[in-house]
Amino acid sequence: MVTPYWTSPFAVTDLVDWGIIPTMIEGESRTSGKLLHKGPNGESECGLWKCTPGKWFCHVTRDEFCHFLKGRCTYVHESGEVIEITPDTAAFFPKDWKGVCTVHEEITKVYMIR
């Protein structure tokens, strides 16, 4: 078995266009990324994700851990809790987390979904 890894996520340049966020409120956030690994039957995955500025409704459908490497954004949970994301922020969004995400400056994150 080969262990997938990147020594420098910033050096990953062959990103795939994953399209525009479908639940936009303002703007037109475009996403791109690259999978590092996808588990059997797609039940888990990890990779690199980029997103351009905009504002959208966010519904996390599976547990997701994120380490934000670059950019700024704000997540506001439907309860009113505000999470300010800056470079080097780590966050865990549990399944069924709902709220609004506003990307102020293009964000880059590494993530793990299960």
LOVO-960365 format. One record per residue: x, y, z of N, C-alpha, C, O in turn. Coordinates in nm, 4 decimals. Example, Ala and Ser with C-alpha at 12.3 -4.5 7.8 and 13.67 -1.06 7.14 Angstrom:
2
       nx       ny       nz      cax      cay      caz       cx       cy       cz       ox       oy       oz
   1.3190  -0.5690   0.7800   1.2300  -0.4500   0.7800   1.3200  -0.3300   0.7800   1.4236  -0.3319   0.8465
   1.2850  -0.2250   0.7080   1.3670  -0.1060   0.7140   1.2900   0.0030   0.7870   1.3409   0.1138   0.8039
END
This chain:
114
       nx       ny       nz      cax      cay      caz       cx       cy       cz       ox       oy       oz
   0.0844  -0.1188   0.0000   0.0000   0.0000   0.0000   0.0883   0.1244   0.0000   0.1854   0.1320   0.0753
   0.0555   0.2191  -0.0823   0.1285   0.3449  -0.0916   0.0536   0.4514  -0.0112  -0.0679   0.4656  -0.0257
   0.1239   0.5251   0.0722   0.0634   0.6313   0.1519   0.0593   0.7608   0.0711   0.1645   0.8117   0.0325
  -0.0592   0.8151   0.0447  -0.0663   0.9410  -0.0297  -0.0270   1.0586   0.0602  -0.0686   1.0660   0.1758
   0.0532   1.1499   0.0061   0.0914   1.2690   0.0827   0.1419   1.3778  -0.0109   0.1810   1.3512  -0.1245
   0.1401   1.5012   0.0393   0.2012   1.6160  -0.0280   0.3012   1.6758   0.0695   0.2703   1.6921   0.1876
   0.4196   1.7083   0.0223   0.5163   1.7745   0.1101   0.4886   1.9239   0.1173   0.5290   1.9896   0.2132
   0.4198   1.9787   0.0165   0.3842   2.1203   0.0163   0.2532   2.1400  -0.0599   0.2536   2.1439  -0.1829
   0.1410   2.1526   0.0119   0.0139   2.1737  -0.0577   0.0144   2.2974  -0.1488  -0.0563   2.3007  -0.2495
   0.0946   2.3995  -0.1131   0.1011   2.5201  -0.1976   0.1624   2.4905  -0.3345   0.1398   2.5656  -0.4294
   0.2392   2.3829  -0.3460   0.3033   2.3472  -0.4720   0.2091   2.2709  -0.5659   0.2425   2.2485  -0.6823
   0.0922   2.2312  -0.5158  -0.0044   2.1586  -0.5983  -0.0699   2.2584  -0.6939  -0.1405   2.3496  -0.6509
  -0.0459   2.2401  -0.8237  -0.0976   2.3360  -0.9221  -0.1955   2.2747  -1.0220  -0.2637   2.3477  -1.0939
  -0.2033   2.1434  -1.0275  -0.2905   2.0789  -1.1268  -0.4309   2.0552  -1.0689  -0.4791   1.9422  -1.0609
  -0.4945   2.1668  -1.0288  -0.6268   2.1596  -0.9685  -0.7340   2.1381  -1.0752  -0.7179   2.1768  -1.1910
  -0.8428   2.0760  -1.0333  -0.9570   2.0509  -1.1210  -1.0638   2.1548  -1.0898  -1.0900   2.1834  -0.9730
  -1.1258   2.2117  -1.1932  -1.2353   2.3068  -1.1740  -1.3563   2.2292  -1.1238  -1.4092   2.1432  -1.1942
  -1.4007   2.2602  -1.0005  -1.5162   2.1916  -0.9423  -1.6430   2.2755  -0.9543  -1.7472   2.2373  -0.9010
  -1.6359   2.3882  -1.0228  -1.7545   2.4662  -1.0541  -1.7920   2.5702  -0.9499  -1.7187   2.5964  -0.8545
  -1.9085   2.6278  -0.9721  -1.9616   2.7344  -0.8872  -2.0450   2.6726  -0.7751  -2.1170   2.5752  -0.7968
  -2.0348   2.7293  -0.6568  -2.1162   2.6847  -0.5429  -2.2638   2.6961  -0.5835  -2.3067   2.8032  -0.6265
  -2.3414   2.5896  -0.5711  -2.4794   2.5928  -0.6195  -2.5776   2.6713  -0.5320  -2.6887   2.7006  -0.5760
  -2.5381   2.7058  -0.4085  -2.6312   2.7725  -0.3169  -2.5911   2.9181  -0.2918  -2.6003   2.9666  -0.1790
  -2.5470   2.9870  -0.3964  -2.4981   3.1246  -0.3848  -2.6077   3.2195  -0.3352  -2.7246   3.2086  -0.3724
  -2.5650   3.3129  -0.2497  -2.6503   3.4222  -0.2035  -2.6055   3.5510  -0.2713  -2.6881   3.6290  -0.3186
  -2.4728   3.5732  -0.2759  -2.4131   3.6906  -0.3408  -2.2856   3.6474  -0.4114  -2.2113   3.5631  -0.3613
  -2.2608   3.7059  -0.5282  -2.1381   3.6764  -0.6002  -2.1452   3.5447  -0.6749  -2.2532   3.4930  -0.7038
  -2.0264   3.4909  -0.7060  -2.0174   3.3669  -0.7826  -1.8898   3.2931  -0.7416  -1.7914   3.2928  -0.8156
  -1.8920   3.2316  -0.6251  -1.7740   3.1588  -0.5755  -1.7467   3.0365  -0.6614  -1.8322   2.9492  -0.6765
  -1.6264   3.0312  -0.7174  -1.5835   2.9173  -0.7987  -1.4870   2.8345  -0.7156  -1.3994   2.8881  -0.6477
  -1.5046   2.7020  -0.7221  -1.4188   2.6125  -0.6457  -1.3315   2.5292  -0.7389  -1.3662   2.5027  -0.8541
  -1.2180   2.4894  -0.6850  -1.1295   2.3977  -0.7559  -1.0555   2.3174  -0.6502  -1.0504   2.3567  -0.5337
  -0.9990   2.2064  -0.6907  -0.9286   2.1270  -0.5930  -0.8629   2.0054  -0.6527  -0.8630   1.9835  -0.7739
  -0.8066   1.9269  -0.5628  -0.7432   1.8026  -0.6027  -0.7580   1.7035  -0.4879  -0.7298   1.7348  -0.3723
  -0.8028   1.5840  -0.5226  -0.8133   1.4785  -0.4223  -0.6755   1.4216  -0.3926  -0.5960   1.3976  -0.4835
  -0.6483   1.4006  -0.2657  -0.5279   1.3291  -0.2244  -0.5621   1.1808  -0.2101  -0.4818   1.0936  -0.2433
  -0.6834   1.1542  -0.1597  -0.7272   1.0159  -0.1404  -0.8792   1.0113  -0.1336  -0.9424   1.1015  -0.0786
  -0.9372   0.9061  -0.1895  -1.0803   0.8797  -0.1776  -1.0947   0.7364  -0.1303  -1.0400   0.6444  -0.1911
  -1.1692   0.7172  -0.0206  -1.1858   0.5855   0.0381  -1.2773   0.4964  -0.0442  -1.3422   0.5424  -0.1382
  -1.2820   0.3685  -0.0084  -1.3697   0.2742  -0.0780  -1.5151   0.3220  -0.0738  -1.5632   0.3699   0.0289
  -1.5831   0.3081  -0.1862  -1.7235   0.3486  -0.1987  -1.7463   0.4967  -0.1711  -1.8604   0.5379  -0.1502
  -1.6403   0.5779  -0.1705  -1.6534   0.7219  -0.1526  -1.6939   0.7666  -0.0134  -1.7361   0.8809   0.0043
  -1.6820   0.6777   0.0875  -1.7284   0.7176   0.2201  -1.6365   0.8177   0.2892  -1.6771   0.8795   0.3876
  -1.5160   0.8351   0.2412  -1.4266   0.9368   0.2963  -1.3399   0.9914   0.1833  -1.3184   0.9260   0.0813
  -1.2911   1.1129   0.2049  -1.1967   1.1708   0.1086  -1.1177   1.2807   0.1767  -1.1604   1.3370   0.2776
  -1.0013   1.3103   0.1196  -0.9226   1.4236   0.1663  -0.8547   1.4851   0.0454  -0.8315   1.4190  -0.0558
  -0.8235   1.6134   0.0586  -0.7616   1.6815  -0.0533  -0.7386   1.8283  -0.0259  -0.7373   1.8739   0.0884
  -0.7206   1.9004  -0.1345  -0.6965   2.0442  -0.1335  -0.8143   2.1111  -0.2007  -0.8629   2.0622  -0.3027
  -0.8620   2.2238  -0.1451  -0.9800   2.2935  -0.1966  -0.9528   2.4425  -0.1977  -0.9004   2.4979  -0.1012
  -0.9891   2.5073  -0.3081  -0.9786   2.6526  -0.3196  -1.1159   2.7075  -0.3536  -1.1963   2.6417  -0.4195
  -1.1417   2.8305  -0.3071  -1.2702   2.8943  -0.3352  -1.2514   3.0452  -0.3464  -1.1844   3.1067  -0.2634
  -1.3108   3.1041  -0.4495  -1.3029   3.2481  -0.4723  -1.4117   3.3198  -0.3910  -1.5047   3.2557  -0.3421
  -1.4005   3.4529  -0.3765  -1.4954   3.5281  -0.2942  -1.6416   3.5136  -0.3365  -1.6741   3.4926  -0.4534
  -1.7274   3.5258  -0.2357  -1.8721   3.5191  -0.2536  -1.9365   3.4778  -0.1227  -1.8683   3.4568  -0.0224
  -2.0685   3.4665  -0.1246  -2.1456   3.4328  -0.0048  -2.2477   3.3274  -0.0415  -2.3180   3.3416  -0.1415
  -2.2572   3.2195   0.0393  -2.3509   3.1131   0.0081  -2.4015   3.0436   0.1332  -2.3415   3.0527   0.2403
  -2.5142   2.9733   0.1172  -2.5683   2.8881   0.2227  -2.4867   2.7596   0.2237  -2.4615   2.7003   0.1188
  -2.4458   2.7171   0.3422  -2.3603   2.6001   0.3577  -2.4317   2.4943   0.4412  -2.4805   2.5230   0.5506
  -2.4377   2.3722   0.3893  -2.4900   2.2582   0.4648  -2.3862   2.1475   0.4552  -2.3632   2.0923   0.3476
  -2.3240   2.1155   0.5673  -2.2215   2.0117   0.5721  -2.2936   1.8778   0.5873  -2.3616   1.8540   0.6871
  -2.2782   1.7914   0.4880  -2.3542   1.6656   0.4872  -2.2798   1.5479   0.5503  -2.3400   1.4437   0.5764
  -2.1481   1.5638   0.5755  -2.0680   1.4635   0.6454  -1.9657   1.5369   0.7312  -1.9295   1.6505   0.7005
  -1.9188   1.4733   0.8385  -1.8156   1.5358   0.9221  -1.6998   1.5837   0.8339  -1.6551   1.5123   0.7442
  -1.6519   1.7064   0.8611  -1.5401   1.7599   0.7832  -1.4428   1.8348   0.8726  -1.4814   1.9248   0.9473
  -1.3158   1.7963   0.8639  -1.2073   1.8681   0.9301  -1.1346   1.9490   0.8241  -1.1048   1.8980   0.7161
  -1.1061   2.0748   0.8545  -1.0379   2.1639   0.7593  -0.9206   2.2337   0.8267  -0.9293   2.2738   0.9428
  -0.8121   2.2477   0.7536  -0.7010   2.3327   0.7955  -0.6853   2.4362   0.6848  -0.6423   2.4046   0.5739
  -0.7208   2.5607   0.7169  -0.7170   2.6696   0.6198  -0.5745   2.7221   0.6102  -0.5134   2.7584   0.7108
  -0.5227   2.7257   0.4888  -0.3837   2.7646   0.4657  -0.3687   2.9092   0.4217  -0.2665   2.9727   0.4475
  -0.4716   2.9611   0.3548  -0.4606   3.0917   0.2913  -0.5994   3.1546   0.2831  -0.6991   3.0833   0.2716
  -0.6064   3.2876   0.2889  -0.7311   3.3602   0.2675  -0.8074   3.3906   0.3950  -0.7621   3.3621   0.5059
  -0.9255   3.4499   0.3756  -1.0111   3.4880   0.4872  -1.1564   3.4588   0.4518  -1.2008   3.4859   0.3402
  -1.2297   3.4035   0.5477  -1.3726   3.3843   0.5302  -1.4405   3.3821   0.6663  -1.3748   3.3696   0.7695
  -1.5722   3.3943   0.6653  -1.6516   3.3927   0.7874  -1.7626   3.2909   0.7714  -1.8364   3.2929   0.6729
  -1.7742   3.2016   0.8691  -1.8858   3.1073   0.8749  -1.9786   3.1539   0.9868  -1.9330   3.1819   1.0976
  -2.1077   3.1622   0.9584  -2.2061   3.1982   1.0598  -2.3069   3.0838   1.0684  -2.3843   3.0606   0.9755
  -2.3048   3.0129   1.1814  -2.3964   2.9010   1.2038  -2.5388   2.9546   1.2164  -2.5586   3.0697   1.2554
  -2.6369   2.8726   1.1840  -2.7766   2.9162   1.1924  -2.8149   2.9580   1.3346  -2.9147   3.0277   1.3527
  -2.7373   2.9169   1.4361  -2.7614   2.9586   1.5752  -2.7094   3.0996   1.6020  -2.7419   3.1598   1.7043
  -2.6269   3.1530   1.5081  -2.5673   3.2851   1.5257  -2.4194   3.2808   1.5595  -2.3533   3.3846   1.5556
  -2.3646   3.1631   1.5928  -2.2217   3.1517   1.6220  -2.1407   3.1950   1.5001  -2.1695   3.1537   1.3878
  -2.0385   3.2790   1.5233  -1.9543   3.3303   1.4152  -1.8149   3.2686   1.4269  -1.7545   3.2690   1.5342
  -1.7647   3.2156   1.3149  -1.6306   3.1576   1.3097  -1.5517   3.2362   1.2057  -1.5823   3.2306   1.0865
  -1.4505   3.3091   1.2507  -1.3646   3.3871   1.1611  -1.2460   3.2995   1.1207  -1.1712   3.2510   1.2056
  -1.2303   3.2804   0.9917  -1.1224   3.1968   0.9387  -1.0123   3.2857   0.8821  -1.0377   3.3738   0.8000
  -0.8901   3.2611   0.9272  -0.7712   3.3272   0.8746  -0.6681   3.2171   0.8483  -0.6902   3.1027   0.8880
  -0.5563   3.2486   0.7823  -0.4566   3.1451   0.7568  -0.4139   3.0736   0.8855  -0.3936   3.1368   0.9892
  -0.4010   2.9440   0.8772  -0.3588   2.8537   0.9840  -0.4704   2.8224   1.0846  -0.4431   2.7746   1.1947
  -0.5964   2.8495   1.0465  -0.7104   2.8118   1.1304  -0.7477   2.6671   1.1002  -0.7540   2.6270   0.9840
  -0.7722   2.5896   1.2045  -0.8228   2.4533   1.1900  -0.9647   2.4518   1.2457  -0.9912   2.5117   1.3499
  -1.0559   2.3836   1.1767  -1.1953   2.3781   1.2209  -1.2554   2.2425   1.1891  -1.2192   2.1782   1.0906
  -1.3473   2.2004   1.2736  -1.4226   2.0780   1.2515  -1.5696   2.1152   1.2380  -1.6274   2.1759   1.3282
  -1.6303   2.0783   1.1243  -1.7720   2.1025   1.1002  -1.8435   1.9677   1.1064  -1.8234   1.8830   1.0193
  -1.9273   1.9470   1.2092  -1.9961   1.8188   1.2204  -2.1059   1.8038   1.1154  -2.1576   1.9024   1.0628
  -2.1399   1.6795   1.0865  -2.2485   1.6499   0.9927  -2.3722   1.7313   1.0309  -2.4076   1.7429   1.1483
  -2.4364   1.7869   0.9289  -2.5582   1.8682   0.9403  -2.5348   2.0084   0.9947  -2.6302   2.0757   1.0338
  -2.4078   2.0541   0.9981  -2.3806   2.1940   1.0299  -2.4436   2.2773   0.9189  -2.4248   2.2484   0.8008
  -2.5186   2.3810   0.9571  -2.5833   2.4678   0.8574  -2.5580   2.6133   0.8923  -2.5588   2.6523   1.0090
  -2.5358   2.6920   0.7889  -2.5142   2.8343   0.8087  -2.4785   2.9014   0.6779  -2.5106   2.8520   0.5698
  -2.4108   3.0157   0.6896  -2.3713   3.0943   0.5736  -2.2206   3.1129   0.5763  -2.1624   3.1424   0.6807
  -2.1582   3.0953   0.4608  -2.0146   3.1182   0.4457  -1.9941   3.2398   0.3560  -2.0536   3.2498   0.2487
  -1.9096   3.3318   0.4010  -1.8708   3.4470   0.3200  -1.7201   3.4426   0.3013  -1.6447   3.4543   0.3979
  -1.6764   3.4258   0.1778  -1.5327   3.4268   0.1471  -1.4952   3.5705   0.1119  -1.5459   3.6277   0.0155
  -1.4051   3.6275   0.1926  -1.3600   3.7653   0.1725  -1.2392   3.7706   0.0795  -1.2297   3.8584  -0.0063
  -1.1467   3.6757   0.0972  -1.0273   3.6608   0.0126  -1.0159   3.5138  -0.0224  -1.0404   3.4280   0.0624
  -0.9790   3.4832  -0.1460  -0.9716   3.3427  -0.1894  -0.9103   3.2547  -0.0808  -0.8041   3.2854  -0.0266
  -0.9792   3.1448  -0.0500  -0.9308   3.0540   0.0530  -0.8730   2.9275  -0.0094  -0.9159   2.8810  -0.1150
  -0.7744   2.8749   0.0606  -0.7156   2.7451   0.0280  -0.7153   2.6655   0.1570  -0.6722   2.7142   0.2615
  -0.7642   2.5420   0.1485  -0.7652   2.4569   0.2676  -0.7318   2.3141   0.2277  -0.7515   2.2734   0.1132
  -0.6809   2.2390   0.3245  -0.6743   2.0946   0.3126  -0.7872   2.0424   0.4000  -0.8183   2.1008   0.5038
  -0.8487   1.9320   0.3579  -0.9680   1.8854   0.4271  -0.9722   1.7339   0.4329  -0.9050   1.6640   0.3571
  -1.0542   1.6857   0.5262  -1.0833   1.5437   0.5394  -1.2322   1.5317   0.5665  -1.2832   1.5909   0.6616
  -1.3019   1.4558   0.4839  -1.4461   1.4313   0.5001  -1.4643   1.2836   0.5296  -1.4019   1.1982   0.4666
  -1.5518   1.2539   0.6274  -1.5828   1.1138   0.6568  -1.7323   1.0957   0.6704  -1.7791   0.9846   0.6952
END
